[in-house]
């Protein structure tokens, strides 16, 4: 892969880590425990206020089932893109089998859930 990549952007990396953690339903404390790091350190990484070692990158990558390419540069592998597409199709399939009232309620609940997870 010879294409030039942008410099390491700690804010963007932290944001991708936070979004993936929230998507998986983990708290910062849970991730910190799983990767054997201090919760404050995990918080600092997500806010982009500190860098991380290769070992920490690998631990986060494994814990969150996230490729290093996606973590560092926002590039999804074909497998990750396929997995995301399958998840999206599964949600569409579930909603398509609901009544309009159920679908409206499910969408409201999903929006509330996502909004509440972005606060933590």
Buried (B, 14 or more C-beta within 10 A) or exposed (E): EEEEEEEEBBEBBBBBBBBBBBEEEBEBEBBBBBBEBEBEBBBBBBEBEEEBEEEBBBBBBEBBEBBBBBBBBEBBEEEBEEEEEEEEEEEEEEBEEEEEEEBEEBEEEEEEEEEEBEEE
